[in-house]
Structures are given as C-alpha cells and as structure tokens.
Amino acid sequence: MLGEFGNVKANPPHHSEPRQIRTENQGYANGAYANSADPARPAAGDPCYSKGHQTTEQPPVKAILCQRYGTPDDLVLADIPDPVAGPGEVVAKVVAAGLNFFDTLIIAGKYQTKPPFPFSPGGEFAGVVESIGAGVTEFKPGDRVLGYTNFNAARERTAVSVKQIAKITADLDFDRAAALTITYGTAYHALKHRALMRSGETLAVLGASGGVGLAAIELGRIMGAHVIACASTDDKLAFARDHGAHETVNYETENLRDALRRLGGEHGIDVVFDPVGGPFSEPAIRSLAWEGRHLVVGFAAGEIPKLPLNLVLLKNCAVLGVFWGAWVRHATADYKAALGELARWCAEGKLSCHIQEVYPLADTPKAIKTLADRKVMGKLVVRP
C-alpha cells in the first residue's frame, strides 16, 4: 500500500566517531546511531552548518525505536540526537502521529519498506515546522503541517521532505490531521484515480470499520456511491453504518458472494475496495458487475490470494493495484492537491477521521498491539 521511501537519510552523521546515546531501557548504546535516520546536529565549523542552526546544545529527542525486528514488546523508548533538516527538508515538532496496520508489519520485517535500524514506527504526522533546510521556500518555522513519513513519526521531532507535507489551517486539530494522510489519501487515490468512481455506482468496502475502510465509506458517499460495508462483527457494521454505509454484510456469518449478489442485484457491484485479501477477494470479484473494478489495497487477512484469471476475462473487469506510497512519489502535485482537499473536507466536517483512542508516546507498543488484534474502529494516534 505504501511506497518504499521515507525520511531516513542516506548520508551518515557528520561525526567521525559514533555518538553514545543514553536510552531509558538499555544504558549507553555505542555506535547505535552511526547509521541513524537522524544525524546529530552539526557544529558551527561543519560545512553543513547554516545560519538557521543554533550551536546551543539541544535536549535529546524522545523516540520509540525498533532496534531489531520483532513484536511491539521489543520497541523501546529512547533518546536520539536532534534531527537536522537537509536540503529540501524541514524538521517538524510532532504534535500527533497516526498509526496504521502496516506498523505491525514494518517492525516485524514483513513489510515492503525495510528501514535501517534503529527507526521509529508511524508513517504520518501533524505538527509544527521548527527549522528548514537549504532550498526550502514554501514552508517556514511556525507553519502547521501534516504529511507522510512512511516511518519515523513516533518521535518528538522528525525530518521530512517538503514533497511529502502540506500546510493545514487552524480549524483542523492536530489529532485528526495526523490520522488523515495515509488512510484517506489511499482511499481517495483508489476511488478517484484508479477506479474512476462515478456517482450512482455501487461500492463494496471490505474491512469497513478499519481506518482505510472507514475512509473509503465516507469518500464513497461524497462521490455519490451506494456504499455496502463488509466486516466481521455486527458492532463494526453498526459503526460503518453510523459513518455513512447504506447496506452492511457480516462476512463471518453470511456468505460474502451471496450477500453481494443479493445487494448488487442483476447489475452487480461496480467497485470493490479490498484492503483485506485472504479468502474474501475471490468471492468479491465474483460479485462484480460487467466491467467492474476490484481495488487491491492490502492484505490485512495475512494471506495474498491467488485469483482465477478467467473471472477477469468473463466479467471484462479490472483488478487494479493501489500502491499509494509510489503514487505519492510519482505524482507529487496530485498528492498535495488531494491532501489539501481532504484537509478542507475534514475541517468542514464532511470527513470524520474518527479517532478511537489517543496514546502517549511511551504507550506506542500498546497501541500497535491493539492494531494487530484487529480491535480498532477508525484510527489510533500517539502524542509525543
């Protein structure tokens, strides 16, 4: 669902010797940050020093770190060097960071993005620009921003490319802004650019109560679709209906193919939004209308399905990949336009960007466990 890029710098820090960083759990870690995503602040004589940097020693930055692949229990709260904005980057104070299901995968080494250690989970944030790097003209210190980092958002400050952030107005709170970029951005790109969703069409959303499923429901309604929410419990379906779904299907108690055929009628389902995969993808495709579109968003069920391609032929339908992170990289202008529209709709109350719970930074492991247990309806946010 995401492209393999983020705010980890390829260049090593400007120190000739590894720094010693005191962590709360491990004492001194010699050289632990020699290849860190956050280089230490340069000295005044360093060629990378600019007038924007202060030589006064800054307090260390608190961060949740993944130092080796494992479970949420292996994450640690630690001190890291204060980040420095490179060319085309800003350093932002992270007021809130959004968590997503892929955070459960990235810390386990099961995601397509594999950052160098140590790194922080959290692929999106909202906060305030504190400093800017060389060549940055569109942002200044004090700007309120939201954006995409891919990882390294679960920390007090982070460095991020200006290509991945956008300004937000004061009428959008930081918590909802932090939870907006990835899930709503993915659903927006999927429905508008990939499925070419048209008013009056029928949209079936699998995994409807999760962050990206909820986003698809709300955006589908805005685009004029008749929305069918599909989820595994009646509580999740009630939540989906509260957020705009017209019809619901419990695919744990009802055959998904039969239910979608009943609700889609003789015409069938025009668009399936599928972030789940596993055993649900094939019956969803079988329910498609002539020239329907099946959006492959992710595989939260843990299994990548193997689809009989004769179904694609017989229905003249399209199976469309939604690689949102790569789209951000290849279509930056469209991505920024989408962020602006989504932020405006959220501020106007057209999108809920529902936050189930807000955690302190130290409880990030607990939050990621909740995601892994499929207990989340909407989004989880951490506040450094």
QUIDACOR-V113387 format. One record per pair of residues at least 6 apart in sequence whose C-alpha atoms are under 6 Angstrom apart, sorted by the first residue. I is the first residue (numbers start at 1). J is the second residue. D is the distance in Angstrom with one decimal. If there is no record, write none. Layout:
BEGIN
I;J;D
I;J;D
END
This chain:
BEGIN
1;297;5.9
1;298;6.0
1;323;4.7
1;324;5.5
2;323;5.7
2;324;5.2
2;325;3.8
3;325;3.6
3;326;4.3
4;113;4.8
6;149;5.0
6;150;4.9
7;149;5.8
7;160;5.1
8;37;4.3
9;37;5.3
12;35;5.5
13;39;4.4
13;40;6.0
18;31;4.4
18;34;5.4
19;31;5.8
20;28;5.9
20;29;5.8
20;30;5.1
21;28;5.5
21;29;5.7
22;28;4.7
23;78;4.4
23;79;5.5
24;78;5.6
38;83;4.9
39;83;6.0
40;81;5.1
41;84;5.9
42;49;6.0
60;79;5.5
60;80;5.7
60;81;5.6
60;82;5.9
61;79;5.4
61;80;5.2
61;82;5.7
61;156;5.8
62;78;5.7
62;79;4.8
62;155;5.8
62;156;5.7
63;77;5.7
63;78;5.5
63;155;4.0
64;76;5.5
64;77;4.6
64;120;5.5
64;154;5.9
65;75;5.5
65;76;5.3
65;118;5.9
65;119;5.4
65;120;4.7
66;75;5.1
66;118;5.5
66;119;5.4
66;120;5.9
67;117;5.4
67;118;4.6
69;107;5.5
69;108;4.7
69;109;5.6
70;108;4.7
72;365;4.7
85;91;5.3
85;132;5.8
85;133;4.7
85;159;5.8
86;133;5.0
87;133;4.8
87;134;4.5
88;133;5.8
88;135;5.7
88;136;5.4
88;161;5.9
89;133;5.2
89;160;5.4
89;161;4.3
89;162;5.3
90;131;5.7
90;132;4.3
90;133;5.8
90;159;5.6
90;160;5.7
91;129;6.0
91;130;5.7
91;131;5.3
91;158;5.5
91;159;4.3
92;128;5.3
92;129;4.2
92;130;5.2
92;157;5.6
92;158;5.6
93;127;5.4
93;128;5.2
93;157;4.5
94;127;4.6
94;156;5.3
94;157;5.3
95;126;5.9
95;127;4.6
95;383;6.0
96;125;5.7
96;126;5.5
96;175;5.7
96;178;5.7
96;382;5.7
96;383;4.6
97;124;5.8
97;125;4.1
97;153;5.8
97;178;5.3
97;381;5.6
97;382;5.3
98;124;5.3
98;125;5.8
98;178;5.1
98;179;4.7
98;381;4.6
99;122;5.3
99;380;5.7
99;381;6.0
101;371;5.9
103;121;5.9
105;111;5.2
119;152;6.0
120;151;6.0
120;152;4.2
120;154;5.7
121;151;5.0
121;152;5.5
121;154;5.8
122;151;5.0
122;152;5.8
122;153;4.6
122;154;5.2
123;148;5.8
123;149;4.9
123;150;3.9
123;151;4.3
123;153;5.8
124;147;5.7
124;148;4.5
124;149;5.5
125;146;5.7
125;147;5.8
125;178;4.3
126;145;5.6
126;146;4.1
126;174;5.5
126;177;5.8
126;178;4.6
127;144;5.8
127;145;5.6
128;142;5.7
128;143;5.5
128;144;4.6
128;145;6.0
129;141;4.8
129;142;5.3
129;143;5.4
130;141;4.7
131;141;5.5
144;167;5.7
144;168;5.6
145;166;5.4
145;167;4.3
145;168;5.3
146;165;5.6
146;166;5.7
147;164;5.6
147;165;4.1
147;181;6.0
148;164;5.5
156;384;5.2
171;347;6.0
172;347;5.0
176;353;5.8
183;211;5.9
183;212;4.4
184;215;5.1
186;324;5.6
187;216;5.1
190;322;6.0
191;197;5.4
199;223;5.8
199;224;4.2
199;225;5.4
200;224;5.8
200;225;5.2
201;225;5.1
201;270;5.9
202;225;5.6
202;226;4.7
202;269;5.5
202;270;5.2
203;226;6.0
203;227;4.9
203;271;4.8
203;272;5.8
204;227;5.9
204;228;4.6
204;272;4.8
205;229;5.1
205;230;5.8
205;273;4.8
206;230;4.8
206;274;5.3
207;213;5.6
207;231;5.1
208;214;5.6
208;229;5.3
208;230;5.6
208;231;5.6
209;236;5.5
209;240;5.7
209;377;5.1
210;377;5.1
210;378;5.2
211;378;4.4
211;379;5.3
227;245;5.1
227;246;5.4
228;245;5.9
228;246;6.0
228;247;4.6
228;248;5.4
229;245;5.8
229;248;4.7
230;248;5.7
230;249;4.7
230;250;5.9
231;250;5.3
232;250;5.3
232;251;5.6
232;252;5.2
257;283;4.8
257;287;5.9
261;287;5.6
267;289;5.7
268;287;5.9
268;288;5.3
268;289;4.1
269;288;4.6
269;289;5.1
270;289;5.4
270;292;4.6
271;292;5.8
271;293;4.8
271;294;5.8
272;294;4.8
272;295;5.9
273;295;5.0
274;295;5.7
274;296;5.4
274;297;5.6
275;297;4.5
275;298;4.1
275;299;5.7
276;298;5.9
276;299;4.6
276;300;4.5
276;301;5.2
277;299;4.6
277;301;5.9
278;301;5.3
278;303;4.6
278;304;5.7
278;305;5.2
290;315;5.1
291;316;5.0
291;317;4.2
292;317;4.9
293;317;5.8
293;318;4.8
293;319;6.0
294;319;4.8
295;320;5.0
296;320;5.9
296;321;4.9
296;322;5.9
297;322;5.2
328;335;5.6
345;351;5.9
354;378;5.2
355;378;5.8
355;379;4.8
355;380;5.8
356;378;5.9
356;379;5.7
356;380;5.9
357;380;5.4
358;381;4.8
358;382;5.5
359;382;4.6
360;382;5.4
360;383;5.1
361;382;5.5
361;383;5.4
361;384;4.7
END
